[in-house]
Amino acid sequence: MADNEWKISHSSTTQVDRFKITIDEVLLANEQTQNFSYIEFRDGVCVLALTDDNKVIMLKQYRHPLQSTELEFPAGMIEEDEEPLYAAKRELLEETGYQAEEWQSLDYFYPSPGSTTEKIHLYLATKATKIDDQFLDELENIEVEIVSMKDFCKLVEQGIFRHGAGLACWARYLSMSFN
C-alpha cells in the first residue's frame, strides 16, 4: 500500500435524493481505523458565456442551502450518457435562452475533493446570442443578468460574485490571456 492510500475495510452507501453518501472505514498508515464520509454525485458543467459585445452572462437565483440569492454562471449536472460539452450547451440554453457560436474547454476542477467526488467541466462560450426563452426546472427561479467585463470584475473584487465554479471558469479564462 502506498503511503498516500488508505485501505478500505468496510464501506456503506446511502442514497439521499440526488446524492449518494458513502461512509468508508479506512485503515490508516498507522494501523488505526477511521470513518471517512463523502458525497458522490454526477459531474457537472459551468459556462463563462460572453455576448458578441463581450458582456458576461450571469444568473441571479435563490440558493436554499445558503438561504440567499446568488450571482452565478450557467451550470448544472451532466445527465447520464451525456457528453460534458453537450451538457454545457444545454444548460446555457435552458437557463438563459442564449446559444453560443464558439466553445472552448477550460478543463475541469474538483470543487471540494475532501468531501465530494464532484468534477466540474469548465467552458468558455463566446458570441452568445439570445434565441429563445428560458426552459427552467420546477425549482429554478432564475433571472438573467448581462454585465460588462468591467462591472463583472468589480463584482468579483467586491466579493459579490462568489460562485465557486464560476470563479474557476474566470481564473482559467484570465490565465489564457497570459499565454
C-alpha positions in Angstrom: 0.0 0.0 0.0 1.4 3.4 -1.0 1.9 6.0 1.8 -0.9 8.2 0.4 -3.5 5.5 0.1 -5.9 4.2 2.7 -7.2 0.6 2.7 -11.0 0.4 2.9 -12.1 -2.3 5.4 -15.8 -1.6 5.1 -18.0 0.7 3.0 -21.7 1.7 3.1 -23.6 4.0 0.7 -27.0 5.6 1.2 -28.9 7.4 -1.5 -30.5 10.6 -0.4 -32.4 12.4 -3.2 -29.8 13.2 -5.9 -26.8 12.4 -3.6 -25.1 9.2 -2.5 -23.5 9.5 0.9 -20.6 7.0 1.4 -19.0 6.1 4.7 -15.7 4.2 4.4 -14.0 2.6 7.3 -10.4 3.0 6.4 -7.1 1.6 7.7 -4.6 4.4 8.1 -0.9 4.1 7.7 -0.5 3.9 11.5 -2.8 0.8 11.5 -5.7 2.7 13.2 -9.2 2.7 11.6 -11.2 5.8 11.0 -14.5 6.6 9.3 -14.4 8.9 6.3 -17.6 10.1 4.7 -18.1 11.8 1.4 -20.8 12.7 -1.1 -21.0 11.2 -4.5 -22.9 12.8 -7.3 -22.7 13.3 -11.1 -20.1 15.5 -12.7 -21.2 19.0 -13.7 -20.5 21.8 -16.1 -20.1 25.6 -15.7 -20.1 28.1 -18.6 -18.5 31.5 -18.8 -20.7 32.9 -21.6 -19.8 36.1 -23.4 -22.0 38.0 -25.8 -20.9 39.4 -29.2 -20.0 42.7 -27.5 -18.0 40.9 -24.8 -20.5 41.1 -21.9 -20.8 38.5 -19.3 -24.0 36.4 -19.0 -24.8 35.7 -15.3 -27.7 34.2 -13.4 -29.3 35.5 -10.3 -31.0 32.8 -8.3 -32.1 31.8 -4.9 -30.0 29.0 -3.3 -31.8 27.4 -0.4 -28.8 25.8 1.4 -27.4 29.4 1.7 -30.9 31.0 2.1 -29.7 33.8 -0.2 -29.9 34.9 -3.8 -26.6 34.4 -5.5 -24.9 35.5 -8.8 -23.6 32.6 -10.8 -22.6 31.4 -14.2 -24.9 28.9 -16.1 -24.1 25.5 -14.6 -25.6 22.1 -13.9 -25.3 18.4 -13.7 -24.3 16.2 -16.7 -27.1 13.7 -17.4 -26.3 10.0 -17.7 -24.6 9.2 -21.0 -24.3 12.9 -21.9 -21.0 14.5 -23.1 -19.8 17.5 -21.0 -19.9 19.9 -23.9 -23.4 18.9 -24.8 -24.4 19.4 -21.2 -22.8 22.9 -21.2 -24.7 23.9 -24.3 -27.9 22.5 -22.9 -27.5 24.3 -19.6 -26.7 27.6 -21.2 -29.8 27.4 -23.4 -32.1 26.2 -20.7 -31.1 28.7 -18.0 -30.5 31.7 -20.2 -32.2 31.3 -23.6 -28.8 32.0 -25.1 -26.8 29.9 -27.6 -23.1 30.5 -28.4 -21.3 30.1 -31.7 -17.8 29.2 -30.3 -17.0 26.9 -27.4 -13.7 26.2 -25.7 -12.9 23.8 -22.9 -11.3 25.3 -19.9 -10.5 21.9 -18.5 -12.1 20.8 -15.2 -11.7 21.1 -11.4 -12.7 19.4 -8.2 -14.6 21.9 -6.1 -14.3 20.1 -2.8 -12.1 16.9 -3.1 -12.1 16.4 0.7 -15.8 15.9 0.9 -17.2 15.1 -2.6 -16.4 13.2 -5.8 -17.7 16.0 -7.9 -15.8 17.1 -11.0 -16.9 20.2 -12.9 -16.1 20.7 -16.5 -15.5 24.4 -17.4 -16.3 26.1 -20.7 -15.9 29.4 -22.4 -18.8 30.2 -24.7 -18.4 33.2 -27.0 -20.5 35.1 -29.5 -23.6 34.2 -27.4 -27.0 35.5 -28.7 -30.5 35.1 -27.3 -32.5 32.7 -29.3 -35.3 31.6 -27.0 -36.9 31.8 -23.6 -35.5 30.0 -20.6 -36.5 26.4 -20.1 -36.4 26.2 -16.3 -36.9 23.2 -14.0 -39.7 23.4 -11.5 -37.4 24.5 -8.6 -35.5 27.1 -10.7 -36.3 30.8 -10.5 -33.5 32.4 -12.5 -33.1 35.9 -13.7 -30.5 36.5 -16.4 -28.1 39.4 -15.9 -25.8 40.8 -18.5 -22.9 42.9 -17.4 -19.8 44.5 -18.9 -16.4 42.9 -18.2 -15.5 45.9 -16.0 -18.7 45.6 -13.9 -18.1 41.8 -13.6 -14.6 42.4 -12.3 -16.0 44.8 -9.7 -18.5 42.1 -8.6 -15.6 39.6 -8.1 -13.3 42.2 -6.4 -16.1 43.2 -4.0 -16.9 39.6 -3.1 -20.4 39.8 -4.6 -19.8 37.1 -7.1 -18.9 34.0 -5.0 -19.9 31.2 -7.3 -17.0 28.7 -6.9 -17.3 27.1 -10.4 -17.8 30.5 -11.9 -14.6 31.8 -10.2 -12.8 28.7 -11.5 -14.0 29.5 -15.0 -13.0 33.1 -14.6 -9.5 32.2 -13.4 -8.9 29.8 -16.3 -10.2 32.5 -18.7 -7.8 35.1 -17.3 -4.9 32.6 -17.3 -5.4 32.2 -21.1 -4.5 35.9 -21.6 -1.1 35.3 -20.1 -0.2 32.5 -22.6 
